[in-house]
Amino acid sequence: MATNVAYMVVVPKEEQINSNVAQRFFELTYGQLSPEDNTGYRIFSAFLAISSFGNIVVMTFTAARVKQEIAKQGILPWARFFAQNHDVSVGRVLYWFKKKGWFVSILSYRWFSPKEHSEKTPVGALLLHFVSCLVLIFATYKMKAVDAYSLLTGLAAYIVNAFFGVFLAMGILLLRFSGPPATAREVAGMTWSEMTGRSIKPVISVTSAVVFLLGNAYPIITKWVPPSSAFVTSLAWYVVPMVGWLVLAVGAIWFLGFLAYAKRRERKYYEVFTVERAPEFENADGHEGQKDDGAGTDGGLVLVHETVYLAWEAKETMENEGTENPRI
């Protein structure tokens, strides 16, 4: 918000409508250091490149992990491939060098140790993310660069930020007013206020969630309002909300279709789709041996491994094991 306020204060109102606000901001500030050689534009381009690179790195990491977690629910085809981690790091190459007896003196240093460069990553999920990126690239390759940029960034903001922000706020409010889930035995009968204690006031979390909900719901609704003639662009105003709703509809249809298939298989073959998770945690670095006082002041835990079991099990078997309300 502070960044947007700074843009509005520095850039004149007339130029905000027909020009790149961020670029004009740098031209009016840093560009004054040397007006003759486009210093402001060059600084803007450098910051834009750094920001774009950071966004690509963060989104690649985040999106791959999200796709991996979806695969762990078993609703994607070839779920095992997309859910598993594989070691394709530089450490494998260093281990191979070590096995062959090559570069022994160099590999003896800690920085070049194969162990220091070995890490399992969600290769299948990364491949799925790569394919989805190719789909977006080929879907917009005939468009002008400005229109393609506006469409893709608009879709990302509309779906990821606005829609998911609304769902997140609704989830926070639902948990706040309904209390902790009944499955959490250690906090059964306690409210969120009793769990958080005096350190956090309930009114703050409720107010923040409501403001967050309204702020994200605003672009979802207003995107369907045609803009005035002063803001008309070559990209039709309804493209972003229409494509956004279409993407969400396809995802919802896929999920509901999977549930319908699971119900049909349960009625026809008496089989229930089950998902069981066995996570393994370790204490965060520098906090070993500290006792958790229940207020969240300890170092916390870090998930180091998780085994997921996906299977179609006979309904009678689950009833004999005492499983109620199987997860579908």
C-alpha positions in Angstrom: 0.0 0.0 0.0 2.8 2.4 0.8 4.4 1.7 -2.6 1.1 2.6 -4.4 0.7 5.7 -2.3 4.3 6.8 -3.3 3.4 6.2 -7.0 0.2 8.3 -6.7 2.1 11.2 -4.9 5.0 11.4 -7.3 3.3 10.7 -10.7 0.9 13.3 -11.9 -2.7 12.2 -12.3 -2.8 12.8 -16.0 0.2 10.5 -16.6 -1.2 7.7 -14.4 -3.9 7.0 -16.9 -1.8 6.7 -20.1 1.6 5.7 -19.0 3.5 3.0 -17.0 3.2 4.4 -13.5 6.2 2.5 -12.1 8.5 3.5 -15.0 7.4 7.1 -14.8 8.0 7.1 -11.0 11.7 6.1 -11.6 12.0 8.7 -14.3 10.8 11.5 -12.1 12.9 10.4 -9.1 16.2 8.6 -10.0 16.0 9.9 -13.5 16.6 13.5 -12.3 20.2 12.4 -11.3 21.1 12.4 -15.0 18.2 13.4 -17.3 20.3 13.1 -20.5 21.0 9.3 -20.5 17.7 7.7 -19.4 19.0 6.9 -16.0 15.5 6.5 -14.5 14.4 4.1 -17.2 17.6 2.0 -16.9 17.2 1.8 -13.1 13.6 0.8 -13.5 14.5 -1.9 -16.0 17.2 -3.3 -13.6 14.8 -3.4 -10.7 12.1 -5.0 -12.9 14.5 -7.7 -14.0 15.5 -8.5 -10.4 11.9 -8.6 -9.3 10.9 -10.8 -12.2 13.7 -13.2 -11.5 12.8 -13.4 -7.8 9.1 -14.0 -8.7 10.0 -16.8 -11.1 12.2 -18.5 -8.4 9.5 -18.2 -5.7 6.6 -19.2 -7.9 8.5 -22.2 -9.3 9.3 -23.5 -5.8 5.8 -22.7 -4.4 3.7 -23.9 -7.4 5.7 -27.2 -7.6 5.0 -27.9 -3.9 1.4 -27.1 -4.3 1.0 -29.5 -7.2 2.9 -32.1 -5.2 0.4 -31.8 -2.3 -2.5 -32.1 -4.7 -1.0 -35.3 -6.0 -0.7 -36.6 -2.5 -4.5 -36.5 -2.3 -4.7 -39.0 -5.1 -6.9 -36.9 -7.4 -4.3 -36.5 -10.2 -3.5 -39.3 -12.6 -0.1 -40.8 -12.0 -0.2 -39.5 -8.5 2.8 -41.4 -7.3 5.0 -39.8 -10.0 3.9 -36.3 -9.2 4.0 -36.7 -5.4 7.4 -38.3 -5.0 10.7 -36.6 -4.4 13.8 -37.5 -6.4 17.4 -36.6 -6.0 18.6 -35.0 -9.2 20.9 -32.6 -7.5 24.6 -31.8 -8.1 25.3 -34.1 -5.2 24.5 -37.2 -7.3 27.2 -36.1 -9.8 29.7 -35.5 -7.0 28.9 -39.0 -5.6 29.6 -40.4 -9.0 32.9 -38.6 -9.2 33.8 -39.9 -5.7 32.8 -43.5 -6.7 35.0 -43.3 -9.8 37.9 -41.9 -7.7 38.0 -38.6 -9.5 38.8 -35.2 -7.8 39.3 -36.9 -4.5 41.3 -34.1 -3.0 38.7 -31.5 -4.0 35.8 -33.6 -2.8 37.5 -33.9 0.6 36.6 -30.2 1.3 33.4 -29.7 3.1 32.0 -27.3 0.6 32.5 -29.8 -2.3 31.2 -32.8 -0.2 28.4 -34.6 -2.1 26.4 -34.7 1.1 26.3 -30.9 1.2 24.8 -30.7 -2.3 22.3 -33.6 -2.1 18.6 -32.7 -1.8 15.5 -34.4 -3.0 13.1 -32.3 -5.0 9.5 -32.9 -6.5 10.7 -33.6 -10.0 7.3 -34.8 -11.2 5.6 -31.7 -9.8 8.3 -29.5 -11.4 7.7 -31.2 -14.7 4.0 -30.6 -14.4 4.6 -26.9 -13.6 6.9 -26.7 -16.6 4.2 -28.1 -18.9 1.6 -25.7 -17.4 4.0 -22.8 -18.1 4.4 -23.9 -21.7 0.6 -24.0 -22.1 0.4 -20.3 -21.0 3.3 -19.3 -23.2 1.8 -21.0 -26.4 -1.7 -19.7 -25.5 -0.4 -16.1 -25.7 2.4 -16.3 -28.2 0.4 -14.6 -31.0 -0.6 -11.7 -28.7 1.3 -8.4 -28.3 3.9 -8.5 -25.5 1.9 -5.8 -23.6 -1.4 -7.7 -24.0 0.2 -11.0 -23.0 1.8 -9.5 -20.0 -1.5 -7.8 -18.9 -3.5 -11.1 -19.4 -1.1 -13.4 -17.5 -0.5 -11.0 -14.6 -4.2 -10.2 -14.4 -5.0 -13.9 -14.3 -2.4 -14.6 -11.6 -3.8 -11.7 -9.5 -7.4 -12.6 -10.1 -7.1 -16.4 -9.4 -4.1 -16.8 -7.0 -4.4 -13.6 -5.0 -8.0 -12.6 -5.1 -9.9 -15.9 -5.2 -7.6 -17.8 -2.9 -7.4 -14.8 -0.6 -11.2 -14.9 -0.2 -11.1 -18.6 0.5 -8.3 -18.1 3.0 -10.2 -15.4 4.8 -13.4 -17.4 4.9 -11.4 -20.4 6.3 -9.9 -18.2 9.1 -13.4 -16.9 10.0 -14.8 -20.4 10.0 -12.1 -21.7 12.3 -12.4 -18.7 14.6 -16.2 -19.0 15.1 -16.5 -22.8 15.0 -13.5 -23.5 17.2 -10.7 -26.1 16.8 -11.6 -29.2 14.9 -13.0 -32.1 16.9 -10.2 -34.4 15.6 -7.6 -32.5 17.7 -7.9 -34.5 20.9 -5.4 -32.4 22.8 -7.4 -29.3 22.5 -10.9 -30.8 22.6 -13.4 -28.5 24.3 -11.1 -25.5 24.1 -11.8 -22.4 22.1 -9.3 -20.5 20.0 -9.2 -17.7 22.5 -8.3 -20.2 25.3 -5.6 -21.7 23.1 -4.0 -18.4 22.1 -4.3 -16.9 25.6 -3.9 -13.2 26.3 -1.1 -12.7 23.7 -3.6 -12.4 20.8 -7.0 -10.7 21.0 -9.8 -12.4 19.0 -11.1 -9.1 17.7 -7.8 -8.4 15.9 -7.8 -11.7 14.0 -11.5 -11.4 13.1 -11.1 -7.8 12.0 -8.0 -8.6 9.9 -9.8 -11.6 8.3 -12.9 -9.4 7.4 -10.7 -6.7 5.9 -8.7 -9.2 4.0 -11.9 -10.9 2.7 -13.4 -7.6 1.5 -10.2 -6.4 -0.1 -9.9 -9.6 -2.1 -13.6 -9.8 -3.0 -13.5 -6.3 -4.4 -11.5 -7.1 -7.6 -13.4 -10.3 -8.1 -16.7 -8.3 -8.4 -15.4 -5.1 -10.0 -13.6 -6.9 -12.8 -17.1 -7.6 -14.3 -17.8 -3.9 -14.5 -17.0 -2.5 -17.9 -14.4 0.3 -17.7 -14.9 3.9 -18.9 -13.7 5.0 -22.3 -10.6 6.5 -20.7 -9.3 3.1 -19.6 -10.1 1.1 -22.7 -7.2 -1.2 -23.9 -6.7 -3.5 -26.8 -7.4 -6.4 -24.4 -11.1 -6.9 -23.9 -12.1 -6.1 -20.3 -14.0 -9.3 -19.7 -11.2 -11.7 -20.8 -9.4 -11.9 -17.3 -12.5 -12.6 -15.2 -14.0 -15.0 -17.8 -10.8 -17.1 -18.2 -10.3 -17.0 -14.4 -13.8 -18.3 -13.7 -13.3 -20.9 -16.4 -10.0 -22.2 -14.9 -11.6 -22.5 -11.5 -14.7 -24.2 -13.0 -12.5 -26.8 -14.7 -10.7 -27.5 -11.4 -14.0 -27.8 -9.5 -15.4 -30.1 -12.1 -12.3 -32.3 -12.0 -12.5 -32.5 -8.2 -16.3 -33.2 -8.1 -15.9 -35.7 -10.8 -13.3 -37.6 -8.8 -15.6 -37.6 -5.8 -18.4 -38.9 -7.9 -16.2 -41.7 -9.3 -15.2 -42.6 -5.7 -18.8 -42.8 -4.6 -19.7 -44.9 -7.6 -16.9 -47.3 -6.9 -17.9 -47.5 -3.3 -21.5 -48.4 -4.3 -20.5 -50.9 -7.0 -17.4 -52.5 -5.6 -17.7 -51.6 -1.9 -14.2 -50.0 -2.1 -13.3 -46.7 -0.4 -10.5 -44.5 -1.4 -8.2 -43.8 1.6 -5.3 -41.4 2.1 -3.0 -42.0 5.1 -0.1 -39.7 6.0 2.8 -40.5 8.2 4.8 -37.3 8.8 8.2 -37.2 10.5 9.4 -34.0 12.2 12.6 -32.7 13.7 13.1 -29.7 16.0 14.1 -26.5 14.4 17.8 -25.6 14.4 19.0 -24.1 17.6 15.9 -25.2 19.6 16.7 -28.8 20.5 15.7 -29.8 24.0 13.4 -26.8 24.6 10.1 -27.6 26.1 7.0 -26.4 24.3 4.9 -24.3 26.7 1.9 -24.5 24.5 2.0 -20.8 23.5 4.1 -21.3 20.4 7.2 -19.8 21.9 9.5 -22.8 21.1 11.5 -23.2 17.9 8.8 -25.3 16.3 9.1 -28.4 14.2 10.4 -29.0 10.7 8.9 -31.7 8.4 11.8 -33.8 7.2 9.9 -36.7 5.6 6.3 -37.8 4.9 5.0 -41.2 3.7 1.7 -41.1 2.0 -0.4 -44.3 1.5 -3.0 -44.2 -1.3 -5.3 -47.2 -1.7 -8.7 -48.5 -2.5 -9.7 -50.6 0.5 -12.6 -52.9 1.0 -15.3 -51.2 3.0 -15.7 -54.3 5.3 -11.9 -54.2 6.1 -12.2 -50.5 7.2 -15.2 -51.3 9.3 -13.4 -54.2 11.0 -10.4 -51.8 11.7 -12.9 -49.4 13.4 -12.4 -46.7 10.8 -15.3 -44.3 10.8 -15.9 -41.6 8.2 -13.2 -42.7 5.7 -11.5 -40.0 3.8 -12.6 -39.7 0.2 
